Amino acid sequence: MPELVQGVVARAKGAPVTVETIVIPDPGPGEVKVRIAACGVCHTDLHYREGAINDEFPYLLGHEAAGYVDEIGEGVTGLEVGDYVILNWRAVCGECRACQRGRPWYCFNTHNATQKMTLEDGTELSPALGIGAFADKTLVAAGQCTKVDPEATAQVAGLLGCGVMAGLGAAINTGGVTRGDTVAVIGCGGVGDAAIAGALLAGARTIIAVDIDDRKLELAREFGATNTVNSSKVDPVKAIQDLTDGFGADVVIDAVGRPETYETAFYARDLAGTVVLVGVPDPDARLDLPLIDYFGRGGALKSSWYGDCLPSRDFPMLIDLYLQGRLPLDRFVSEEIALGDVESAFDKMHHGHVLRSVVVL
């Protein structure tokens, strides 16, 4: 029978979110119902509320979550009721051209649950990133569930479902940071700090945190930054060059996604260095760079989608590193809140007062 639960809904562009009754159908073939234990408040959810992704309102927000398998649909294998899982928005198809070429982290045909969750009046909901986890329970495709060690609390584990994985992966997977590299990270919110933590894990010798907020720069040191640059006070390109023997960094990660931060990243890298864009740009943003500068500097300009992660590979490994004390995931949790506090969490996030507010259910 369909089940009634409480969830956070965005009904219209820019309107405050509300907690409403959600109708969740029984899982169909290939689908799983998950009881949510915790879900982080990610900036992408705010993008949805603001209509910056598309206009398929109403949305059931939330996607950075961990919980327990509650019901399983026909044909689902590899999962059992009670399994502890992190939800992901990259359910690899195994059949597209990327998967067939052995690059499933680029899967071009990721999928979600076929059935729709609704409001009580039958209005279909658009789940954020195909998940919709600001709710007691949600319906997802089985491939969106990744089993991990239950010793890691949901408040921590769920963060790998989006922002922290995006930052870690931008450094380790996309940027290919390795032993002895110099790295600069522009923007020290949750994604940027995760990139710093990833660069530290990979063995970078110099990790430069760049931001306009001294509070964020101080926090970045806790995640592994060896140096900090306040770009509102000094020229960040020169500062990064000065900290890297005049050359620029081997890898520069833009965790903001604005034209001016990307230009800084472009010119702050060493010859043949790599720029990684992981901050999500505004759809109207444009970039103007001399083509000769791109040619003359060589190297690589990359975008990082979800940290180019493969959830089945990366989530269990990163949880193990956390449990070993080698990855400080718990430092990302600024506060624990209830479903009714999501709107205020958006405000705190917008003003840079938190790394992650986490809804605990």
Secondary structure, DSSP 4 states (H G I P E B T S, - for coil): --EEEEEEEE-STTPPPEEEEEEEPPP-TTEEEEEEEEEE--HHHHHHHTTSS---PSEE---EEEEEEEEE-TT--S--TT-EEEE-S----S-SHHHHTT-GGG-S-----SSPPEETT-PBPEEGGGT--SBSEEEEEGGGEEE--TTS-HHHHGGGGTHHHHHHHIIIIIS---TT-EEEEE--SHHHHHHHHHHHHHT-SEEEEEES-HHHHHHHHHTT-SEEEETTTS-HHHHHHHTTTTS-EEEEEESS--HHHHHHHHHHEEEEEEEEE-SPPPTT------HHHHHHH-SEEEE-SGGG--HHHHHHHHHHHHHTTSS-GGGGEEEEE-GGGHHHHHHHHHTT--SEEEEE-
